């Protein structure tokens, strides 16, 4: 079960990923040469979403 914290972090990282995609498209459209930075930000954000939501220690314990 997802916690409120993981949901909030996932939404934050999703927003950062969207900004990375937008900046990648803008860099390609205006030929600024910074599209690699946008791709890196997008990839890091999507990896962060996966890492936040995949538990390597099992389900959370009920206290």
C-alpha positions in Angstrom: 0.0 0.0 0.0 1.3 3.4 -0.9 1.7 6.0 1.8 0.9 9.6 1.6 4.6 10.5 1.6 5.4 8.2 -1.4 2.3 9.5 -3.2 3.5 13.1 -2.7 7.1 12.4 -3.7 5.7 10.6 -6.8 3.7 13.6 -7.8 6.6 15.9 -7.3 8.9 13.7 -9.4 6.2 13.4 -12.1 6.1 17.2 -12.3 9.9 17.3 -12.6 9.8 14.7 -15.3 7.2 16.7 -17.2 9.4 19.8 -16.9 12.3 17.7 -18.3 10.3 16.6 -21.2 9.1 20.1 -21.9 12.7 21.5 -21.8 13.9 18.7 -24.0 11.3 19.5 -26.7 12.0 23.2 -26.3 15.8 22.6 -26.6 15.2 20.7 -29.8 12.8 23.2 -31.2 15.1 26.2 -30.6 18.3 24.3 -31.2 20.0 25.2 -28.0 22.0 22.0 -27.6 20.7 21.3 -24.1 18.4 18.5 -24.9 20.8 16.0 -23.2 20.1 17.8 -19.9 16.4 17.5 -20.4 16.7 13.8 -21.1 18.9 13.3 -18.0 16.4 15.2 -15.8 13.5 13.2 -17.2 15.3 9.8 -16.8 16.4 10.6 -13.3 12.9 11.6 -12.3 11.3 8.5 -13.7 14.0 6.4 -12.0 13.2 8.2 -8.8 9.5 7.4 -9.2 10.3 3.7 -9.6 12.6 3.7 -6.6 10.1 5.4 -4.4 7.3 3.0 -5.3 9.2 -0.3 -5.4 9.9 -1.6 -1.9 13.0 -3.8 -1.5 12.3 -4.6 2.1 8.8 -5.9 1.7 5.4 -4.4 2.7 5.4 -1.8 5.5 4.8 -3.2 9.0 1.7 -2.3 10.9 2.6 -0.9 14.3 
